Amino acid sequence: MKLKILSKKNNVLFNRTEVTASATEFESTPSRKELLGAMATELKCEAGALVLEQIHQPFGSKSVAINAKVYDSPDAAAKAEPKFKFERGQAKVQPKPS
């Protein structure tokens, strides 16, 4: 997968950088987990401080548009973003039958 950063906007009020990126050259549609890892590597930040806001792939297209937010620290991200945004793309924990 090839990842290209299209724009970065520093938002001082929320201690974050808002990033727009594009992913191309992939075999199948990448998962949130794959995109999160690729973005964290490209932006040189911790995965816990990165929140994928929106992922858009037009029908039949071989490219994905990504809107993400990179916080200064994972703690800053946890304070500003709702909990469900961190749980997206994670494996669901099934309760054990008793």
C-alpha positions as CSV (number, residue, x, y, z in Angstrom):
1,M,0.0,0.0,0.0
2,K,1.3,3.4,-0.9
3,L,0.3,6.3,1.4
4,K,0.5,9.9,0.4
5,I,0.0,12.8,2.8
6,L,-2.1,15.5,1.0
7,S,-2.3,18.2,3.7
8,K,-1.5,18.9,7.4
9,K,-3.2,21.6,9.5
10,N,-2.1,22.4,13.0
11,N,-4.9,23.0,15.4
12,V,-3.4,24.6,18.5
13,L,-6.7,24.9,20.4
14,F,-7.0,21.1,20.6
15,N,-3.3,20.2,20.6
16,R,-3.6,18.2,17.4
17,T,-2.7,18.1,13.7
18,E,-5.5,17.4,11.2
19,V,-4.2,15.2,8.3
20,T,-5.7,14.4,5.0
21,A,-4.1,11.4,3.2
22,S,-4.6,9.1,0.2
23,A,-3.8,5.4,0.0
24,T,-3.4,3.6,-3.3
25,E,-1.8,0.4,-4.7
26,F,-3.4,-2.2,-2.5
27,E,-4.9,-5.6,-3.4
28,S,-8.1,-5.4,-1.3
29,T,-9.6,-2.6,0.7
30,P,-7.4,-2.0,3.7
31,S,-8.8,-2.4,7.2
32,R,-8.9,0.4,9.8
33,K,-6.1,-1.5,11.6
34,E,-3.9,-1.6,8.5
35,L,-4.5,2.1,7.8
36,L,-3.8,3.1,11.4
37,G,-0.5,1.3,11.3
38,A,0.5,2.8,8.0
39,M,-0.5,6.3,9.0
40,A,1.4,6.0,12.4
41,T,4.5,4.8,10.5
42,E,4.3,7.6,7.9
43,L,3.6,10.4,10.5
44,K,6.1,9.0,13.0
45,C,3.6,9.0,15.9
46,E,2.2,6.6,18.4
47,A,-0.9,4.7,17.2
48,G,-2.7,5.7,20.4
49,A,-2.3,9.4,19.6
50,L,-3.8,8.9,16.1
51,V,-7.6,8.8,15.4
52,L,-9.0,7.9,12.0
53,E,-11.9,10.3,11.6
54,Q,-13.1,9.3,8.1
55,I,-12.2,6.7,5.5
56,H,-13.9,7.0,2.1
57,Q,-13.5,4.8,-0.9
58,P,-15.7,5.6,-4.0
59,F,-17.3,2.5,-5.5
60,G,-14.9,0.8,-7.9
61,S,-12.0,3.0,-7.0
62,K,-8.5,1.8,-6.1
63,S,-7.8,4.7,-3.8
64,V,-8.9,5.5,-0.3
65,A,-9.3,9.1,1.1
66,I,-8.4,9.3,4.8
67,N,-9.1,12.1,7.3
68,A,-7.2,11.7,10.6
69,K,-6.2,13.6,13.7
70,V,-2.8,13.3,15.4
71,Y,-2.7,14.4,19.0
72,D,0.4,15.4,21.0
73,S,0.0,12.3,23.2
74,P,-2.4,9.4,23.7
75,D,-3.7,11.1,26.9
76,A,-4.7,14.2,24.9
77,A,-6.4,12.0,22.4
78,A,-8.4,10.1,25.1
79,K,-9.5,13.4,26.6
80,A,-10.7,14.9,23.3
81,E,-12.2,12.0,21.4
82,P,-15.1,9.6,22.3
83,K,-14.1,6.1,23.4
84,F,-15.8,4.4,20.5
85,K,-13.3,5.9,18.0
86,F,-10.5,4.0,19.6
87,E,-12.5,0.8,19.7
88,R,-13.2,0.8,15.9
89,G,-11.4,-1.8,14.0
90,Q,-10.4,-3.8,17.1
91,A,-11.4,-7.4,17.6
92,K,-14.7,-7.8,19.4
93,V,-14.3,-9.6,22.8
94,Q,-16.9,-12.3,23.1
95,P,-18.2,-13.0,26.7
96,K,-17.4,-16.5,27.8
97,P,-20.5,-18.7,28.2
98,S,-21.0,-19.8,31.7
